[in-house]
Amino acid sequence: MLDKPLFGQQLPFKTSIPPARLVPWPVRAGLSAGLASLLSLLKKTLFKDVGWDDNVLPVPVFATVVAIVCTAKTRGGTYMNCWHVINGTIAGALGSALFLALLGDSVAAVIVTNSLIGAGVLYPRGIPVLAQKFAFGGSTICVWGVYENLDFRWQTLGVPLSAALGALAAVIVALAPETSAIRSVKREADKVVDFLEEALDDAVTAYAWRSDPSQREMLRARVTNALTQAEAHLSKLKEAARDARWERKVLIGIDMVTKPEKDRKSHKSKAEEFIPVLAEVSMSLKGMELALEGLNAVQVDRWHLLEGGEDSERVKGRPAPMFDGDPEGSLAAVKDVVVQAMRDAIKPRRRDDTQTSSQVAADLRESLTRLDDVITEERKRHYAPSQAASDARETVARKALQANHLWIFAFQNLADRLRAHHEPTWASSPGDTCQTCALAETSPAKPKKGPKGPLVDPRDEISALFNCNFRANSDQVLYAMKLSTACAIAAIVGWIVSDNGSWAALAVSMVGTRESHAVGGSFNAALLRMQGTIFGAMFAYTIMSCVQGEHESWAGGARLILLAVFNFLCTFLRLNAEYSYAGVVAAFTAYVVALGIPDGASTSEARAYAHLRIEQNLLGLVILVFIEVVLLPTFAHDAARRAASEATAAAEHAAEVIYDATVGTDCIMCRDRAAKDAGGALDDLRDKLATLNTLLVQAAAEPHLWSPKFPLEPYQRIATETESVRRVLGLMRAALTAMAHGSRGGRTEGSGDPRRMIRELLSPTDRFVTDLRRAVKQRLGRASHDLAEGEGHWETKKAAASIARAQASLHRAFILHTLEIRVRYQAGEEDMFLPNHLMVPWHAFMSCTAVLALNVDNLSQASWEALLAVKPPVGGDEEEDWEDEPEDDEPYSGGGGKYDDDDDDVRPISASQPSFKRSGSGNSGRSGDAPYTNGVKSPEQSLGRL
């Protein structure tokens, strides 16, 4: 228990009362449920006075259930829930009416009709889960109401009408100004920018820190914490943006009816357009954090290798970063403009937005130009001739330079991304196009199919339903048939036990319908539903026993007030995703039991009614779990393992796409297309990770009676390392993109074609990039293969050293190449001083390869441990399938190559020969390297033993 203030006042004792900022949503939930519950009171009073019988609105309590479910944190979320619930209820009621008209109202016809409706709505993946739940549940209520001799027409119309009235109650309460999703987007965007600004400020301070390394490590930890907070609020921002789309649809619809076209507004906030940029900024700050970690590692190397040695006089404090002369002035100026750009991007729209954005872009261009000048001077100072240094000092200096360039690149990429957002014309500047792209650009575009208009959203699942965008899927067929069968069996058993199987069938339809089809999901949802049912039924029985009287008397009003208070308390459970479903079930169960007990019932009759609700739910849930386990089960631990395999395979594909980025082509459209492909691969990897994390929660809750306990910790490491791989691949993609975009123009030192300089810069290390690429592909491919099969192979461990060997060879070749550039520049070749937009991203790319190699190795080790915890490894019968590909003597153009039929059969992008030549065979990057021969002192002689 913690000391918490109660609405601003400190209590004299320890308490866990929730803070005031969490109160509005529970208050609105209680109000909406109380407003909808008045329908039941009106049926007992006004309907009787008018002369209507009980067939009119036969299930008024259903309106209260809908109001509880539809009340969301934001107005847009409430609109979305109402849309799905009403559409699902209408579909279920009308479908049930059609089948009952054909089959009759016998118990067999009722059960068959309900099962057919369930199978029909569960098969399409395009229908939202909430709509599926209420279509299946609405059908259950309709068919069993007809079985109880309620009016057929009023049952068909009354259930959707009750749902509409409940949704109306939720919408009325959601009209409060503070519930606006568009405002929520602005609030969350402000929080994201606040934390990103904090992380950026600490990252700049840590980079420029001169004295105590422990202080820099503390600042790096603060950067990590701020990034974690920023990403958490970024997720909330994306959810708020989703809700804002629904709110905007309603506002646009109102404008279309009430205003002329010239006066209509878009109702779209700038913060929604800024979400992808915020994600890019977060990724760049992650790169700066990795660079700070690298600088700390270099400091440790200095302590180990140089302190007390021959270079001890030259070693003072930390590894010197760039901008030693004026770190605060050079970096803080850009940082201030970057923060201002982020703030301006999320401000409310104004008429002078275009002018303001142009000014922000101009400020960013000016600060980046000054920063580029400083980087040039610092690089020239580094290239200047100096005294001969020892091997250890040269090694430490090289590592420090890589870490510095990674930090500088991430910082520049952050600013460039903001500039592209404020100045879109810069991002689409003209360039050369190949013949194929030029022909495609001049060809007439095919008209897009489908409806058009401001209210049409391709992400709308209802649009997918009307467009019939569904494909045959055997897994979906089995899932729909299995759940429909469970519902039918539960209805039959419930009918035998109590002469009505609606509650047992409802429990199956609501719990079994979910995003994941795994047993763990059903088991976890069943536990939560039983918890909510018990609490809700017992509360209803308690108030019915304590506050006795008819529904239309003062006692009925008092009970409605107590039920609203109970709903208010249950909504606090919905703040925690782990107990959200239990809170919803407890809230509407209390209303169902309290309003379902007839007037004049004794205490024993009220107790029997509450117990019947609990028994019927337990009966349906037991049957559901039994069917899920026995009939073609899909266990969560198997689904999580397959999801981990798919995520690993997606990481392998993303790495292939990143390595195949076409920075070596002169066609701007090909480069942009490659960048989009890389972005799509990273987005697919992110979606696979989200699925994996969802299944891990279900696998942890899944019972393991006769199976081994699910190894949760290794799978959590797989998810963590895969996320790290995604981030590093994003940084590598940004580095290659920066090299490609920078070659369109920008500042260059020396002479020559920028495209030629890219090829010459990349070609000496291409062979080793190819080796590392093969190692990464083999390591991830083996891990994905083993996870898919569910057992480890001893041959997989053979690939453990391949990444380290390839990374060591690449690092050695990179050092030799950069030393050659420096030696030739010192010998008077001015062309060897390559422009910043090539060298800085290239160094950052090479730094990221080391981080990628480490993350991939950790991911593979975690997958090995996850499989080893369940089953011992097996022999290598498939070794020929995983044989290492033969090495190609032709150099791979690391960023610009195209592939033939075989992914590893690489051909160069250009017939032009690189100026940096190597002697020896294609394996010259290994232990038998021949030195570079270019007329100057060999870099190996300068470097000595690495």
KOLLO-844037 format. One record per residue (C-alpha): x, y, z. Coordinates in steps of 0.5 Angstrom, whole numbers. Layout:
SITE     px     py     pz
SITE      X      Y      Z
...
***
This chain:
SITE     px     py     pz
SITE      0      0      0
SITE      2      7     -2
SITE      1     14      1
SITE     -3     17     -4
SITE     -7     24     -4
SITE    -15     23     -4
SITE    -17     29     -9
SITE    -11     33     -7
SITE    -11     32      0
SITE     -6     27      4
SITE     -9     22      8
SITE     -7     21     15
SITE     -6     13     14
SITE     -4      9      8
SITE     -9      8      3
SITE     -9      5     -5
SITE    -15     10     -7
SITE    -14     11    -15
SITE    -12     18    -17
SITE    -17     23    -19
SITE    -15     23    -26
SITE    -17     16    -27
SITE    -24     17    -24
SITE    -28     21    -30
SITE    -28     14    -35
SITE    -31     10    -29
SITE    -36     16    -27
SITE    -38     16    -35
SITE    -39      8    -35
SITE    -44      9    -29
SITE    -48     14    -32
SITE    -49     11    -38
SITE    -51      4    -35
SITE    -55      8    -30
SITE    -58     11    -36
SITE    -59      5    -40
SITE    -62      1    -34
SITE    -68      6    -34
SITE    -71      3    -40
SITE    -72     -3    -35
SITE    -76      1    -30
SITE    -80      5    -36
SITE    -82     -2    -38
SITE    -85     -4    -31
SITE    -88      3    -31
SITE    -90      7    -37
SITE    -91      1    -42
SITE    -96     -2    -37
SITE    -99      5    -37
SITE   -100      6    -44
SITE   -102     -1    -45
SITE    -96     -5    -48
SITE    -95    -12    -46
SITE    -89    -16    -45
SITE    -87    -17    -52
SITE    -85    -10    -53
SITE    -78     -9    -52
SITE    -77    -16    -49
SITE    -70    -16    -47
SITE    -69     -9    -44
SITE    -63    -11    -40
SITE    -59    -12    -46
SITE    -59     -4    -47
SITE    -55     -4    -40
SITE    -50     -9    -43
SITE    -49     -5    -49
SITE    -48      1    -45
SITE    -43     -2    -41
SITE    -39     -5    -47
SITE    -39      1    -51
SITE    -37      6    -46
SITE    -30      7    -48
SITE    -24     12    -45
SITE    -25     17    -51
SITE    -31     19    -55
SITE    -28     16    -62
SITE    -27      9    -58
SITE    -35      9    -56
SITE    -37     11    -63
SITE    -33      5    -66
SITE    -36      0    -60
SITE    -43      2    -62
SITE    -42      1    -69
SITE    -39     -6    -69
SITE    -44     -8    -63
SITE    -50     -5    -67
SITE    -48     -8    -74
SITE    -47    -15    -70
SITE    -53    -15    -67
SITE    -57    -13    -73
SITE    -54    -19    -77
SITE    -55    -24    -72
SITE    -62    -22    -71
SITE    -64    -22    -78
SITE    -60    -28    -79
SITE    -64    -32    -74
SITE    -71    -29    -76
SITE    -69    -32    -83
SITE    -67    -39    -81
SITE    -73    -39    -76
SITE    -78    -38    -81
SITE    -75    -43    -85
SITE    -74    -49    -79
SITE    -79    -47    -74
SITE    -79    -45    -67
SITE    -77    -52    -64
SITE    -71    -53    -59
SITE    -68    -57    -65
SITE    -69    -51    -70
SITE    -67    -46    -65
SITE    -60    -50    -63
SITE    -59    -51    -71
SITE    -60    -44    -72
SITE    -56    -41    -67
SITE    -50    -46    -69
SITE    -51    -44    -77
SITE    -51    -36    -75
SITE    -45    -37    -71
SITE    -41    -41    -76
SITE    -43    -36    -81
SITE    -40    -30    -77
SITE    -34    -33    -74
SITE    -31    -35    -81
SITE    -29    -28    -84
SITE    -23    -25    -81
SITE    -25    -19    -84
SITE    -31    -18    -79
SITE    -29    -15    -72
SITE    -29    -19    -66
SITE    -34    -15    -62
SITE    -38    -15    -68
SITE    -38    -23    -68
SITE    -39    -23    -61
SITE    -45    -19    -61
SITE    -48    -23    -68
SITE    -47    -29    -64
SITE    -50    -27    -58
SITE    -55    -23    -61
SITE    -57    -29    -65
SITE    -57    -33    -58
SITE    -62    -28    -55
SITE    -67    -28    -61
SITE    -67    -36    -62
SITE    -68    -38    -55
SITE    -73    -32    -54
SITE    -77    -35    -59
SITE    -77    -41    -56
SITE    -80    -39    -50
SITE    -86    -36    -54
SITE    -84    -29    -54
SITE    -87    -25    -60
SITE    -83    -27    -66
SITE    -83    -20    -69
SITE    -82    -16    -63
SITE    -76    -21    -61
SITE    -73    -20    -68
SITE    -74    -12    -68
SITE    -73    -11    -60
SITE    -66    -14    -59
SITE    -63     -9    -64
SITE    -67     -4    -62
SITE    -65     -5    -55
SITE    -58     -5    -57
SITE    -59      2    -61
SITE    -62      5    -54
SITE    -56      2    -50
SITE    -51      5    -55
SITE    -55     12    -55
SITE    -54     12    -48
SITE    -46     11    -48
SITE    -46     16    -54
SITE    -50     21    -50
SITE    -45     21    -44
SITE    -39     21    -48
SITE    -41     28    -51
SITE    -37     31    -45
SITE    -31     35    -48
SITE    -26     32    -44
SITE    -27     25    -48
SITE    -25     28    -55
SITE    -21     23    -58
SITE    -18     29    -62
SITE    -16     32    -56
SITE    -13     26    -53
SITE     -9     25    -59
SITE     -6     32    -58
SITE     -5     31    -50
SITE     -1     24    -52
SITE      3     28    -57
SITE      5     33    -52
SITE      7     27    -47
SITE     11     24    -53
SITE     15     30    -55
SITE     16     32    -47
SITE     20     25    -46
SITE     23     25    -53
SITE     26     32    -51
SITE     28     30    -45
SITE     32     24    -48
SITE     35     28    -53
SITE     37     33    -48
SITE     40     28    -44
SITE     44     25    -50
SITE     47     31    -52
SITE     49     32    -45
SITE     52     25    -44
SITE     56     26    -51
SITE     59     32    -49
SITE     61     30    -42
SITE     68     31    -41
SITE     70     28    -34
SITE     67     23    -30
SITE     65     17    -34
SITE     60     14    -29
SITE     56     21    -30
SITE     55     19    -37
SITE     53     12    -36
SITE     48     15    -31
SITE     45     20    -37
SITE     45     14    -42
SITE     40     11    -37
SITE     36     17    -36
SITE     36     17    -44
SITE     33      9    -44
SITE     28     11    -39
SITE     26     17    -43
SITE     25     13    -49
SITE     21      8    -45
SITE     16     13    -43
SITE     16     16    -50
SITE     15      9    -53
SITE      9      8    -48
SITE      6     14    -50
SITE      7     13    -57
SITE      3      7    -57
SITE     -3     11    -53
SITE     -2     16    -58
SITE     -3     11    -64
SITE    -10      8    -60
SITE    -12     15    -59
SITE    -11     16    -67
SITE    -15     10    -69
SITE    -21     13    -64
SITE    -20     20    -67
SITE    -21     17    -74
SITE    -28     14    -72
SITE    -30     21    -69
SITE    -28     25    -75
SITE    -32     20    -79
SITE    -38     23    -75
SITE    -36     30    -75
SITE    -35     30    -83
SITE    -42     26    -83
SITE    -45     32    -79
SITE    -42     37    -83
SITE    -44     34    -90
SITE    -51     34    -87
SITE    -51     41    -84
SITE    -46     45    -88
SITE    -44     47    -95
SITE    -38     44    -98
SITE    -34     50    -98
SITE    -35     51    -90
SITE    -33     44    -88
SITE    -27     42    -84
SITE    -22     36    -85
SITE    -22     35    -77
SITE    -15     32    -77
SITE    -10     34    -72
SITE     -3     35    -74
SITE     -1     31    -69
SITE     -4     25    -73
SITE      0     26    -79
SITE      7     27    -74
SITE      6     20    -71
SITE     11     16    -76
SITE     16     22    -75
SITE     16     21    -68
SITE     17     14    -69
SITE     23     15    -73
SITE     25     20    -68
SITE     25     15    -63
SITE     29     10    -67
SITE     34     15    -68
SITE     35     17    -60
SITE     36      9    -60
SITE     42     10    -64
SITE     45     15    -60
SITE     44     11    -54
SITE     47      5    -57
SITE     53     10    -59
SITE     54     12    -52
SITE     54      5    -50
SITE     59      4    -55
SITE     63     10    -52
SITE     63      7    -45
SITE     66      1    -48
SITE     71      5    -51
SITE     73      8    -45
SITE     74      1    -41
SITE     78     -1    -47
SITE     82      5    -46
SITE     83      3    -38
SITE     85     -4    -40
SITE     90     -3    -46
SITE     93      4    -45
SITE     93      6    -38
SITE    100      6    -35
SITE    102      4    -42
SITE    106      7    -47
SITE    101     12    -49
SITE     99     14    -42
SITE    101     21    -43
SITE     96     22    -49
SITE     90     19    -45
SITE     86     24    -41
SITE     79     22    -38
SITE     75     19    -43
SITE     75     18    -51
SITE     75     24    -54
SITE     68     26    -58
SITE     68     30    -64
SITE     67     38    -62
SITE     72     38    -57
SITE     72     45    -58
SITE     65     47    -57
SITE     61     41    -56
SITE     55     46    -53
SITE     55     51    -58
SITE     55     46    -64
SITE     50     41    -62
SITE     46     45    -57
SITE     44     50    -63
SITE     41     44    -67
SITE     38     41    -61
SITE     34     47    -60
SITE     32     48    -67
SITE     30     40    -67
SITE     26     41    -61
SITE     22     47    -64
SITE     21     43    -70
SITE     17     37    -66
SITE     13     42    -62
SITE     11     46    -68
SITE      9     40    -72
SITE      4     38    -66
SITE      1     45    -65
SITE     -6     46    -67
SITE     -7     48    -75
SITE     -7     55    -77
SITE     -7     59    -83
SITE      0     61    -83
SITE      2     53    -82
SITE      6     53    -89
SITE     10     59    -88
SITE     11     57    -81
SITE     13     50    -83
SITE     18     53    -89
SITE     21     57    -83
SITE     22     51    -79
SITE     25     48    -85
SITE     30     53    -86
SITE     32     54    -79
SITE     34     46    -79
SITE     37     47    -86
SITE     42     53    -83
SITE     43     49    -77
SITE     45     42    -81
SITE     49     46    -85
SITE     53     49    -79
SITE     54     42    -76
SITE     56     39    -83
SITE     62     45    -83
SITE     64     43    -76
SITE     64     35    -78
SITE     68     37    -84
SITE     73     41    -80
SITE     74     35    -74
SITE     75     30    -79
SITE     80     34    -83
SITE     83     34    -76
SITE     83     27    -75
SITE     86     26    -82
SITE     92     30    -80
SITE     99     27    -80
SITE    101     25    -73
SITE    106     22    -69
SITE    106     14    -70
SITE    102     11    -65
SITE    102      4    -62
SITE     97     -2    -64
SITE     93     -1    -58
SITE     92      6    -58
SITE     90      6    -66
SITE     85      0    -64
SITE     82      5    -59
SITE     82     11    -63
SITE     78      7    -69
SITE     73      4    -64
SITE     72     11    -61
SITE     71     14    -68
SITE     66      9    -70
SITE     62     10    -64
SITE     62     18    -65
SITE     60     17    -72
SITE     54     13    -70
SITE     52     18    -65
SITE     53     24    -70
SITE     49     20    -76
SITE     43     19    -71
SITE     43     26    -69
SITE     43     28    -76
SITE     38     23    -78
SITE     33     26    -73
SITE     34     33    -76
SITE     33     31    -83
SITE     27     27    -82
SITE     24     33    -78
SITE     26     37    -84
SITE     23     32    -89
SITE     16     33    -85
SITE     16     41    -85
SITE     19     41    -92
SITE     16     35    -96
SITE     19     38   -103
SITE     26     36   -100
SITE     24     29    -99
SITE     22     29   -106
SITE     27     32   -110
SITE     28     31   -117
SITE     33     26   -119
SITE     35     21   -125
SITE     30     15   -127
SITE     32      9   -130
SITE     28      7   -137
SITE     23      2   -133
SITE     21      7   -128
SITE     21     13   -133
SITE     16      9   -138
SITE     12      7   -132
SITE     11     14   -130
SITE      9     16   -137
SITE      4     10   -137
SITE     -4     12   -136
SITE     -5     10   -129
SITE    -11      5   -128
SITE    -17      8   -124
SITE    -18      5   -117
SITE    -23      1   -115
SITE    -28      1   -109
SITE    -32      7   -106
SITE    -29     14   -105
SITE    -31     19   -101
SITE    -29     22    -94
SITE    -32     17    -90
SITE    -29     11    -93
SITE    -23      8    -90
SITE    -20      2    -93
SITE    -18      0    -86
SITE    -26     -1    -84
SITE    -27     -8    -83
SITE    -35     -7    -85
SITE    -32     -4    -92
SITE    -28    -11    -92
SITE    -35    -15    -91
SITE    -39    -11    -97
SITE    -33    -12   -101
SITE    -32    -19   -100
SITE    -25    -19    -99
SITE    -25    -26    -96
SITE    -21    -32    -98
SITE    -22    -39    -96
SITE    -18    -41    -90
SITE    -19    -48    -87
SITE    -16    -46    -80
SITE    -22    -41    -80
SITE    -27    -46    -82
SITE    -25    -51    -76
SITE    -25    -45    -71
SITE    -32    -43    -73
SITE    -34    -50    -73
SITE    -31    -52    -67
SITE    -34    -46    -63
SITE    -41    -47    -66
SITE    -41    -54    -64
SITE    -39    -52    -57
SITE    -45    -47    -57
SITE    -49    -53    -59
SITE    -47    -58    -54
SITE    -48    -52    -48
SITE    -55    -50    -51
SITE    -57    -58    -51
SITE    -54    -59    -44
SITE    -57    -53    -41
SITE    -64    -54    -44
SITE    -64    -61    -41
SITE    -62    -58    -34
SITE    -66    -52    -34
SITE    -71    -52    -40
SITE    -67    -46    -43
SITE    -60    -46    -45
SITE    -59    -39    -47
SITE    -54    -37    -41
SITE    -50    -43    -43
SITE    -50    -42    -50
SITE    -48    -34    -49
SITE    -42    -36    -45
SITE    -39    -40    -50
SITE    -41    -35    -56
SITE    -38    -29    -52
SITE    -32    -33    -49
SITE    -30    -37    -55
SITE    -30    -31    -60
SITE    -23    -28    -60
SITE    -17    -26    -64
SITE    -13    -32    -62
SITE    -16    -39    -63
SITE    -11    -42    -58
SITE    -13    -46    -52
SITE    -10    -41    -47
SITE    -14    -35    -49
SITE    -20    -39    -48
SITE    -18    -42    -41
SITE    -16    -35    -39
SITE    -22    -32    -41
SITE    -26    -37    -38
SITE    -23    -36    -31
SITE    -24    -28    -32
SITE    -32    -29    -34
SITE    -33    -34    -28
SITE    -30    -29    -23
SITE    -34    -23    -26
SITE    -40    -27    -26
SITE    -39    -29    -19
SITE    -38    -22    -16
SITE    -44    -19    -20
SITE    -49    -25    -19
SITE    -47    -24    -11
SITE    -47    -17    -11
SITE    -54    -17    -14
SITE    -57    -22    -10
SITE    -54    -18     -4
SITE    -58    -12     -6
SITE    -64    -15     -8
SITE    -64    -18     -1
SITE    -62    -12      3
SITE    -67     -7     -1
SITE    -73    -11     -2
SITE    -79     -8     -6
SITE    -82     -8    -13
SITE    -78     -5    -19
SITE    -82      1    -20
SITE    -82      3    -13
SITE    -77      7     -9
SITE    -73      1     -8
SITE    -72     -1    -15
SITE    -69      6    -16
SITE    -65      5    -10
SITE    -62     -1    -13
SITE    -61      2    -20
SITE    -57      7    -16
SITE    -53      2    -12
SITE    -52     -2    -19
SITE    -49      4    -22
SITE    -44      5    -16
SITE    -42     -2    -17
SITE    -41     -1    -25
SITE    -37      5    -23
SITE    -32      1    -18
SITE    -32     -5    -24
SITE    -29      0    -29
SITE    -23      1    -25
SITE    -22     -6    -27
SITE    -22     -4    -34
SITE    -16      0    -33
SITE    -12     -6    -32
SITE    -12    -10    -39
SITE    -11    -17    -35
SITE    -17    -16    -31
SITE    -21    -12    -36
SITE    -26    -17    -38
SITE    -27    -19    -31
SITE    -30    -12    -30
SITE    -34    -12    -36
SITE    -37    -19    -34
SITE    -38    -17    -26
SITE    -42    -10    -28
SITE    -47    -13    -33
SITE    -48    -19    -29
SITE    -50    -15    -23
SITE    -55    -12    -28
SITE    -58    -18    -31
SITE    -59    -22    -24
SITE    -62    -16    -21
SITE    -67    -14    -26
SITE    -68    -21    -28
SITE    -71    -23    -21
SITE    -78    -22    -21
SITE    -82    -18    -17
SITE    -84    -21    -10
SITE    -79    -26    -10
SITE    -77    -29     -4
SITE    -70    -29     -1
SITE    -69    -36     -3
SITE    -72    -35    -10
SITE    -67    -29    -11
SITE    -61    -34     -9
SITE    -64    -39    -14
SITE    -64    -34    -19
SITE    -57    -32    -18
SITE    -54    -39    -17
SITE    -57    -41    -24
SITE    -53    -35    -27
SITE    -47    -38    -24
SITE    -49    -45    -26
SITE    -50    -44    -33
SITE    -44    -40    -34
SITE    -40    -45    -31
SITE    -43    -51    -35
SITE    -42    -47    -42
SITE    -35    -45    -40
SITE    -33    -52    -38
SITE    -36    -55    -44
SITE    -32    -50    -48
SITE    -25    -51    -45
SITE    -27    -59    -46
SITE    -28    -58    -53
SITE    -22    -53    -54
SITE    -18    -59    -51
SITE    -21    -65    -54
SITE    -23    -63    -61
SITE    -17    -61    -66
SITE    -14    -57    -60
SITE     -9    -51    -62
SITE     -5    -50    -56
SITE     -2    -43    -54
SITE      5    -46    -53
SITE      5    -49    -60
SITE      2    -42    -63
SITE      7    -38    -59
SITE     13    -42    -62
SITE     10    -42    -69
SITE      9    -34    -68
SITE     16    -34    -65
SITE     18    -38    -72
SITE     14    -33    -76
SITE     17    -27    -73
SITE     24    -30    -73
SITE     23    -31    -81
SITE     20    -24    -81
SITE     27    -21    -78
SITE     31    -26    -83
SITE     27    -23    -89
SITE     28    -16    -86
SITE     35    -16    -86
SITE     35    -19    -93
SITE     31    -13    -96
SITE     36     -8    -92
SITE     42    -11    -94
SITE     39    -11   -101
SITE     37     -3   -101
SITE     39     -1   -108
SITE     44      5   -106
SITE     48      3   -112
SITE     43      5   -117
SITE     42     12   -120
SITE     35     11   -121
SITE     31     15   -115
SITE     25     11   -116
SITE     28      5   -115
SITE     32      7   -109
SITE     25     10   -106
SITE     22      4   -108
SITE     27      0   -104
SITE     26      4    -98
SITE     19      3    -98
SITE     20     -5    -99
SITE     25     -4    -93
SITE     19      0    -89
SITE     14     -5    -90
SITE     19    -11    -88
SITE     20     -8    -82
SITE     12     -6    -81
SITE     11    -14    -82
SITE     16    -15    -77
SITE     13    -11    -72
SITE      6    -14    -73
SITE      9    -21    -72
SITE     12    -19    -65
SITE      5    -16    -63
SITE      2    -23    -65
SITE      8    -26    -61
SITE      7    -22    -55
SITE     -1    -23    -54
SITE      0    -31    -55
SITE      6    -31    -49
SITE      1    -28    -45
SITE     -4    -34    -46
SITE      1    -39    -46
SITE      3    -37    -39
SITE     -4    -38    -37
SITE     -5    -44    -41
SITE     -5    -51    -36
SITE      0    -56    -37
SITE     -3    -62    -34
SITE      1    -67    -38
SITE      6    -63    -42
SITE     12    -59    -40
SITE     11    -52    -37
SITE     12    -47    -42
SITE     19    -44    -42
SITE     16    -36    -42
SITE     23    -33    -40
SITE     27    -35    -47
SITE     21    -33    -51
SITE     21    -27    -48
SITE     28    -26    -49
SITE     26    -28    -57
SITE     21    -22    -57
SITE     26    -17    -54
SITE     32    -19    -58
SITE     27    -19    -64
SITE     25    -12    -63
SITE     32    -10    -62
SITE     34    -13    -69
SITE     28     -9    -72
SITE     31     -3    -69
SITE     38     -4    -71
SITE     35     -6    -78
SITE     31      1    -78
SITE     38      5    -77
SITE     42      1    -82
SITE     36      3    -87
SITE     36     10    -85
SITE     44     10    -86
SITE     43      7    -93
SITE     38     12    -95
SITE     42     18    -92
SITE     48     16    -97
SITE     43     15   -103
SITE     39     22   -101
SITE     45     25   -100
SITE     48     24   -107
SITE     43     28   -110
SITE     46     34   -108
SITE     49     37   -102
SITE     56     38   -100
SITE     62     34   -103
SITE     69     35   -102
SITE     74     33   -108
SITE     72     31   -115
SITE     68     26   -118
SITE     61     23   -119
SITE     58     22   -112
SITE     55     15   -115
SITE     62     13   -116
SITE     64     15   -109
SITE     59     11   -106
SITE     61      5   -110
SITE     68      6   -109
SITE     67      7   -101
SITE     63      0   -101
SITE     66     -4   -105
SITE     72     -6   -101
SITE     68     -9    -95
SITE     63    -12   -100
SITE     65    -19   -100
SITE     65    -19    -92
SITE     58    -15    -92
SITE     56    -21    -96
SITE     59    -26    -91
SITE     56    -23    -85
SITE     49    -23    -89
SITE     50    -30    -90
SITE     51    -32    -83
SITE     45    -27    -81
SITE     41    -31    -86
SITE     43    -38    -84
SITE     43    -36    -76
SITE     36    -33    -77
SITE     34    -39    -82
SITE     36    -44    -77
SITE     33    -41    -71
SITE     26    -40    -75
SITE     27    -47    -78
SITE     28    -51    -71
SITE     22    -47    -68
SITE     17    -49    -73
SITE     19    -56    -72
SITE     19    -55    -65
SITE     26    -59    -63
SITE     33    -56    -64
SITE     38    -59    -68
SITE     45    -60    -66
SITE     47    -58    -73
SITE     44    -51    -71
SITE     50    -50    -66
SITE     55    -50    -72
SITE     53    -44    -74
SITE     54    -40    -67
SITE     61    -38    -69
SITE     59    -36    -76
SITE     57    -29    -74
SITE     62    -28    -70
SITE     67    -30    -75
SITE     64    -26    -81
SITE     63    -20    -76
SITE     71    -20    -74
SITE     73    -21    -82
SITE     68    -15    -84
SITE     71    -11    -78
SITE     78    -12    -80
SITE     77    -10    -87
SITE     73     -4    -85
SITE     79     -2    -81
SITE     84     -3    -87
SITE     80      1    -92
SITE     79      7    -87
SITE     86      7    -86
SITE     88      7    -93
SITE     83     13    -94
SITE     87     16    -89
SITE     94     14    -91
SITE     92     16    -98
SITE     89     23    -96
SITE     96     24    -92
SITE    100     23    -98
SITE     96     28   -102
SITE     90     25   -105
SITE     85     30   -104
SITE     80     26   -107
SITE     80     21   -101
SITE     77     26    -96
SITE     70     24    -98
SITE     64     28    -96
SITE     60     27    -90
SITE     54     25    -92
SITE     58     18    -94
SITE     63     17    -89
SITE     58     19    -83
SITE     53     14    -85
SITE     58      9    -87
SITE     61      9    -80
SITE     54      8    -77
SITE     52      3    -82
SITE     58     -1    -80
SITE     57      0    -72
SITE     50     -3    -73
SITE     53     -9    -76
SITE     56    -11    -70
SITE     50     -9    -66
SITE     46    -13    -71
SITE     51    -19    -70
SITE     50    -19    -63
SITE     43    -19    -63
SITE     42    -24    -68
SITE     46    -29    -64
SITE     43    -27    -57
SITE     36    -29    -61
SITE     38    -35    -63
SITE     41    -37    -57
SITE     34    -36    -53
SITE     31    -40    -59
SITE     36    -46    -57
SITE     34    -45    -50
SITE     27    -45    -51
SITE     27    -51    -55
SITE     32    -55    -50
SITE     27    -53    -44
SITE     22    -58    -48
SITE     25    -63    -52
SITE     32    -65    -52
SITE     36    -64    -59
SITE     36    -69    -65
SITE     41    -71    -70
SITE     43    -67    -76
SITE     39    -71    -82
SITE     38    -65    -86
SITE     45    -62    -86
SITE     45    -62    -93
SITE     39    -57    -93
SITE     43    -53    -89
SITE     50    -53    -92
SITE     54    -47    -93
SITE     53    -44    -99
SITE     60    -43   -103
SITE     63    -37   -103
SITE     63    -32   -109
SITE     69    -29   -112
SITE     66    -23   -115
SITE     65    -18   -110
SITE     58    -16   -107
SITE     56     -9   -108
SITE     53     -8   -101
SITE     48     -4   -101
SITE     47     -4   -109
SITE     47    -11   -111
SITE     41    -15   -115
SITE     40    -22   -114
SITE     39    -27   -119
SITE     35    -34   -118
SITE     39    -35   -112
SITE     39    -30   -106
SITE     47    -31   -105
SITE     49    -31   -113
SITE     51    -24   -113
SITE     53    -20   -119
SITE     56    -13   -118
SITE     51     -7   -120
SITE     56     -3   -125
SITE     62     -5   -130
SITE     66      0   -127
SITE     72     -2   -123
SITE     73      1   -116
SITE     79      5   -115
SITE     81      1   -108
SITE     83     -5   -111
SITE     85    -11   -107
SITE     90    -17   -109
SITE     89    -24   -108
SITE     83    -28   -108
SITE     76    -27   -106
SITE     77    -29    -99
SITE     82    -24    -98
SITE     79    -21    -92
SITE     81    -27    -88
SITE     87    -29    -84
SITE     91    -29    -91
SITE     90    -22    -93
SITE     94    -19    -98
SITE     96    -12    -96
SITE     93     -6   -100
SITE     98     -4   -106
SITE     97      3   -108
SITE    104      6   -108
SITE    103      9   -101
SITE    105      6    -94
SITE    101      0    -93
SITE     95      1    -87
SITE     97     -6    -84
SITE    104     -3    -83
SITE    101      3    -79
SITE     96     -2    -76
SITE    100     -7    -74
SITE     97    -13    -70
SITE     90    -12    -69
***
